[in-house]
């Protein structure tokens, strides 16, 4: 089920590859929302706020680990595009072994200082214990998240975006079922929600691994491949480390934003959490396009030409504009009707609307630059360029910092809610300019 993206009509190739990614992202967001809805309706508003308050920490920990693992698979995409199947197999084994080191380091580094991190983020006292329980279980399950992402990324590297979707749907259904069983039947609260997430990711990782072993033989390393080589290790770390840092820098900015939100209390956190879930659901097309153009760029960098990369980027930017306009309209109009889903009957939804509405409106206005970040950043990473995408994360960080500090100084929530939109706008412009510099360099190294 591999797809060679170095030849053929670009639009249908990208669309065919993007659609399963988009559906998969939607499924993942729906089961993340199911976590939120089940916790909110069957456990309560404060546990819901606790899950929301730890979201940025989870993004930091898993983003760092998964950023490294995703970077390890770029080499595999380039090997597939150039037809070097021997090195492709070794890139898989090298990435698996490097990921094992990442898992150990990230699990320990996240769990040991967690109480201090929650205190630093102004986590309200009335939700602190819930937050600590939830995030510690998520961090303990880092291994499931990393290998789930790694194996799915290997499949996508050879153009197979359908099977990761199938496994994600299975994982989503399992996650919701476990949520209901552990939270409602066993009364495990936020611990049940966290365990459901970890177990479902572990199952998805196992299914991907079994599929690779049975069906994608080109990705199965030989016995003699299970050793580190200097060339592949340097190549994978050269791409993986900047990708991880970019995730980490972006996550640090969202943690600062969450700290600004937390200053306004658990009601504000609950309203913002519900709104951000709606926002994240609507914007799942952008990361899908980013993943598609990363694979397209990687394969064509390995065996195609720079003109085809440029045509692919133009095509997917048009897709982003159309999608962002439609998504923005949906987010603004559907936010209010969807809000009651997240809370128990009788909860004062109107008290949360003032916290949710500004974030949704400002975010919707900036969906196009958000898509630009994913497109330009991912195509640069797919071609093996890590520094400029990482600097895009630095731009996001400082933009969020600026808005958060203004919120702290003025005591106004609107500036805290503007952290994301302002970061997307500034980083979108930066990555677009950075892409032009990268393409100028690529023209010197690969043919048209």
N, C-alpha and C positions, 0 to 999 in steps of 0.2 A: 504493500500500500504506500510505497514511497512516491514522492512527487519531485520531478526534476524541474526546477524553476528557472533554469538557464536558457530555456527555449520555449516558444509558443506565445500565444496572445496573453499579454500581461494582466489585463483586467479580470478575465475569468479565472486565471490561476490564483491571483491574490484573493478574489472574492470567495472562491471555492475553499481556500485554505483558511480564510478569516472567519467564515460563518460557523464552523464547528468550534473555533476558539471563542467566538462571541457567545454562542449558546452555552458553552462550558462555563464561561465567566458568569453568565446570568444564573446558571444552576448553582454555581458556588455562592454567589451573592444571595440567592434565594434561601439556600440552607443556612447561610450566615444570618440572614434576616429571621429565619425560623428559630435560630438560637435566641435572637433578641426578642422575638414575639413570645416564644414559650416562656422565657425567663420573665418578661414583663407581665404576662397575663397570669402565670401560675406561681411565680415567686414574689414579684412585687416591683415597685418603682425603684427602690434603692438598690436591689440587686441588678436591675437593668442599668442604672447609672454606673454601678461598679464595673459591669462588663464594658460599657462605653468608655469609662475612664481609663481602662487598661488597653484599649484598642491601639493607641499610638505606641505603647511599649511593645506590644505584640508585633506591630509593624516593624519596629526597630530590630528586635531580636531575630524574627524570622526573615526580615528583609536583608539583614547582613548575611545570614547563613544561606538563604536562597539566592541572593545576589552572587555570592561566590560560586554556588553550584551551577547557576545559569551561565555564568561566565565560562565554566569548564566545558560546556557543551558547544560553545561557538566554534572551537577547533573542529569538532565533529561535523558541523554543518559545512565548514570550508573544505574538509577532507572529502565529504560526499560530493560537493560541487566539482571538485577537481578530479574525482574518480580514484583517489588514493584509499582503497578499502583496507589495506593493511594498517595504515596509520589510523584510520577511522576506528578499527577495533581497539587499538592500543589507547586511543584518546578516551574511549569509554572506560577501560579499566583504570587508567590514570585518574580520571575524574571521580570514579567511585571511591578510590583509596584516599584521594585528597578530601573528598566530602566527609569521610569518616573522621578525619582529623578536625575538620570544621565543626562537626556535630559535638565532639567532646569539648572543644574549647568554648563554643557558644553556649552549651548547656550549663557548664560551670560558671562562665562569666556572667550569665543572666540571672541564675538562681541565687548566687551568694549575696549580691548587694541589693536584692529586690526591695526589701523594706525601706532602705534609704532612698531608692529611686521613687517609690510611691510618695514618700514624705516630701521629697524635692519637688514633686509635681503638684503639690497643694491638694492631694487627694483628701476630700472631706472625711472627717472622723466617722460619720455615720455610715460610710460605705467602705471604710478602709479594709476591714477584715474580709468582706466579700471580694474586693479587688485582689487582695493578696492571695486568697485561695485560688481564684480563677487563673491568674497569670502564672502562678507557680506550676500548676498542672500543664498549662500550655507550654511553658519553657522546658519542662521535663520531657515533653513529647516532641522536641525539636527534631529528633532523628526521623520521625514519621513525616514531618513537613518537608525536610530537606530531600529525602530520597523519593518522596512522591513527586516533588518538583523536578528532581534530577532525571528520573526515568521518563517522565512525560516530556521533558525538554529534549532528551535523546531521540524520542520518537518524532518530535516536531523537526529536529535537525535534519532528518531525512525526508521531510515533507509529509509526514503522517500526523495530521491533526484530528483525525476522526476517532482513533482508539482512545487517546487521552480524554476526549469528550465522553465516550462510553463509560470509562472508569470513573470519571468525575460524577456522572449521573448516578452511578451505583453508590459512590461515596456520599452524595447528597441525600439520597433516599435513606441510606443507613444512618447518616447523621441525624436526620429528623426523627427516625424511629427510635434511636438511642436517646435523643433528647426527651421524647415523650416517656420512654420507659424509665430512665434514670431520674428525671425531674418529677414526673407525676406519680409513677408507681413506687419508686424507691425514695422519693422526697430528698434527693441529693442536692437540690438547689444549683448554685453556680458551679459547684464541683462537677455535677452531672453534665452540665453544658460543656465544660472544658474537656471532660473525658470523652464525650461523644465526638467532639471535634478531632481529638488525637486518634481515637480508634478508627474513625472513618478515613482519615488520611493514611493511616498505616495499611488499611485494607486496599485503598487505591494504589499505594506504592507497590504492594505485593502483586496486585493484578497486572500492573504495568510491567513489572519484572518478569512475570510468567509469560506475558505476551511476547516480550522481546526475545526470551529464550526459545519460545516455540515458533514464532512467526517472522521475526526480524533478525535473521541469522547474521546479517551484515553488521549488526551491533553487538553480537556476542563475542567477547574476547576469547582468544585461544589460550591454552594453558601457559604458553611462554610469554603472554602479554602482561601477566600480573606482577609487574615490577615498575618502579618509577624510572622515567628517563628524564634527563636534564632538559632536553629540547621541549618535550611536551609539557613538563611541569612548569617551566618558565613561561611557555606560551599561555597555558591555562591560568596561571597566577597573574600574568601581565594583563589579561582581560578580566579575570574574576575579581581581583582585588579592587580595581577602580569601580566595577559594578557594585560590589558590596559596599564600598565607601559611599557611592552615590545613593544607594538605598539608605545607608546609615545617616548620611547628612540630611536627606529628605525627611527621614523618620525623626531625627532630632528636632527639625523644624516643627513637625506635627506634634511632638511632645510639648514643645514650648507653647504651641497654639492651645493644646489641651489644658496646659497649666493655666493659661489665661481664661479659658472657659470655666475651669474648676473654681476659680475665684468667685463665680456668681452663684454657686450652690448646686445642690443635687437636682432641683427642678430644672435649672438651666442645662445641666448636663444631660438630663433625660430628654428634654426637647431637642437639644443639639444632636444627641445620639440617634434619635429617631429620624431627624432630618438628614443626617449624614448617611444613614442606611439607604434612604430613598435616593439620595444623590449618587451614592456608590453604585446602586443598581442601574440607574439610568446611564452612567458613564462607562459601563463595561465594554462598550464598543471600542473605546480608545485604546486600552491595553491589548485588546485582541488585534487591532490594526498594528500596534507596535510589535507584537510577537510575530505577526505575519511578515512585516517588512524586515525584521531582523533576520528571519530565515531566508527571505528573498535576497537580502543584501549579502548574507554570508555565502550562500550558494553561488551567486553571481560574482562575488569577489574572488571565490575560489576557482570558478571555471567559466565565467561569462565575460562581461565587459561593463565599463563605467556608464556608457550610454543607457544600457538596460536598467542599471540601478537608478539613474536619474528619472527615467520614464516611470519606473515603479513608484518612486517617491511622489512624483506629480499625480499619478493615478490615485494613490491612497490619500493624498491631501484633499482631493476633491471629495472622496468618500467621507472624510472627516468633517468637512464643512457641512455637507448635507445631513449627516448623522447628528452633528452637534446642534444644529438649528432645531431639528425635530425633537431631540432629547431635551433641550432646554424648555421647550413648550410643554412637554409631558411632565417634567419635574415640577415646574411652577404650578401647573393646574392640578396635579394629582397629590401634592404634598398634604394638603388639608384633609382630603377624604381618607388617606392612608394612615394618618397619625393614630387613630383609635385602635388600630390593629396591635400596636405595641404595648397597650396598657390594659389593666383590669377594668372591668365594667365599673363605672362610677368615678373613674379618675378624671380630674379636671383638665381636659385636653386644652381648653381655651387658655389656661394659665401657661401652657408650653408653646403655644403658637408664636408669641412674640420672640421666643428664643430660636425657633426653627425657621421662621419666614425670612429673616434677613440673610441667613446663610444660603438658603436655597436660591433666592433671587440673584444674589451676587455671583454665586457659583455658576448658575445657568448662563449668565452673560459671558463667562470666561471658558465655556466648554471648548471652543475652537482652539485657543492657545493651549489648553490641556492636551488636546489631541496632537497638536504640534510637538509637544514635549515627547510623547511616546513615539511618534513617528521618527523625528530627527535623532533623538537619543538612541533608539533601538537600531536604526539602520547604521549609525556610526559604530555601535558596539558589534553589530553583526559583521561589519567589515574589519573588526579587530582594533578599533580606536576606542580607548577607554578614558583618556584624560579629559577631553572636552565634555563628554556626557557627565563625568563626575563633577566638573566645574558647573555644569547646569544645575546639579544638586546643591552646590554651594550658593548659587544665585537664589534658588528656592528657599534655602535656609535663611539667608539674610533678609529676604522679603517677608518671610513669616516672623522673623525676629522683630523687624521694624514695626509691623502691625501689632504684634503682641505687646511690645514695649509701650506703644501709643495707648493700647487698651489699659495696661497697668497704670500708666501715668494719668489718664483721663478718667478711668473707672467706667468707660463706656463699652458695652458689649459689642456694638457694631464693628469696632476695630478688631476685636477677637474673631468675630465671624468673617472678617475680610482677609484673614491670614491666608487661607487656601486660594481664593480667587486672585489676590495680588501676586502670590507666588507663581501661579500658573501663567499669568500675563507676562511677568518679567522673564521667567525661565523659558517660556515659549518663544519669545523674541530672541533670547540668547542662543538657544539650541538651533534656531533657524539660521542664524549668522554662522554658528560653529559648523553646521553642516556644509555651508558653502566653502569654508576653508578646508574641510576634510575632502570634499569632492575635488577640489583643486589639487590636493596631494595625491588622491587616488588616480587621477588622470595621468600622473607621471609613472605609475607602477603597473597598471593593467591596461589591456587594449580596449578599444571602443566596442 
